[in-house]
Amino acid sequence: MKTTKFFMALAFVAAAFSTGCKSDVTSNVDNPIPIPIQNTTQASISMAGVSNFAIIAGSAITNTGATSITGDMGLSPGTSCGGFPPGKIVGSLQVNTNLSTQGKLDLTAAFNEAKARTSTDIVTLSGNIGGLTLSPGLYKSTSSLAISSGDVTFDAKGNSNAVFIIQIASSLTTTSGRKVFLKGGASASNIYWQVGSSATFGTTSVMKGTVMVMQSITMNTGASINGKLLAQIGGVTLAGNTIVKE
């Protein structure tokens, strides 16, 4: 009976991955659930004038609490930037300067480049991706994605140049305390989240990668990121966060 149940479980897992990753995966940080390895290698996304920015926003940047930002912060075309201090920037503040204006143009180009990427072995994601281990390649969601009920691991398989691109048609959210882990030489600078609407990161959650959204980004209290927060149209809202440019 035990042998029969074991093979039934294997059949269930195989069926789940044959139709894309499912949203009912639970977290297991010590043994994250892997998904199929892709054979198509993705090139990095050109960030050009965005390279030195930790944050770019379109309408406003609002902060409460002791936020720490390592990297430049830019705003264009908006003019409202509040909460610094108590927030601190180890870098420059660029509000409607040539640098922030060019950065905004290059953000749009990077967003469109990530959105247009294709692959013959693209992996479809949906719902909650907590508990998954992602290998290098291209991932696509036709709706929203959440990191909840588990953490996410990016495994570069020993290749420090490996690129991960996640295309999300709608929103990206993380629940409180959820984390993104790096494994096998993976680098936050080679992870690109292309988000069709807005992103919200839960209290004390830990994010990795370049987050490019069409609308707005909200970092709840204590959330942190190694990467970039880049909003084309809307604002970036901060609350006692740590942002380190990658």
Buried (B, 14 or more C-beta within 10 A) or exposed (E): EEEEEEEEEEEEEEEBBEEBBBBEBEBEEEEBBEBEEBEEEBEBBEBEBBBBBBBBBBBBBBBBEEBBBBBBBBBBEBEEBEBBEEBEBEBBBBBBBEBBBBBBBBBBBBBEBBBEBEBEEBBEBBBBBBBBBBBBBBBBBEEBBBBBBBBBBBBBEEBEEBBBBBBBBBBBBBBBBBBBBBBBBBBBBBBBBBBBBBBBBBBBBBBBBBBBBBBBBBBBBBBBBBBBBBBBEBBBBBBBBBBBBB
